[in-house]
């Protein structure tokens, strides 16, 4: 499920184009997308309504900043850094920023065809996190490197992503990463 636009396994966050979202509430960079799914990182610079995505499910993970208060269907959810929150793209959602701007990792999936999971895990220098087809590792904090099947190693910077493939690249380091999996529903 890797995106045809990302023929390599490494996605450098600073190199991605950004676009405004909402009523100029922030900027978004798409890490990758495919049939029925999208993975992106967005800044939330001012409070306001999130864009609706009817027929899709969302998982939002604050990755920078202290606190995001997301009101979904009239219920407030205090979201701390690195804690995934799943909700329907059909539901009205509005962000409040009590401690200032935040940056979030977002997954979107077509709920009729595609599922997703997001796990934030501590990285290890001894036990690699391998990344298969349909999976991504996004470095959230710390330092890490990716080792390709041919043994070559490349350093990652925060918010860089590794797209999995049949060669199962391995990520080693110290810090925290989001392990994102997309899969077809039966």
Protein Blocks (a to p, Z undefined) as FASTA:
>chain_A
ZZfklmbfbdcfklpccddehjhiaccddfbdcehiacdddddfbgcdddddehiacddd
dfbdjbdcddeehiacdddehiacdddfkbccddddfkbpcddddddddfklpccddddd
dddfklccdddehiacddfbdcdddddfkopacdddehiacdddfkopadddeddddddd
ddddZZ
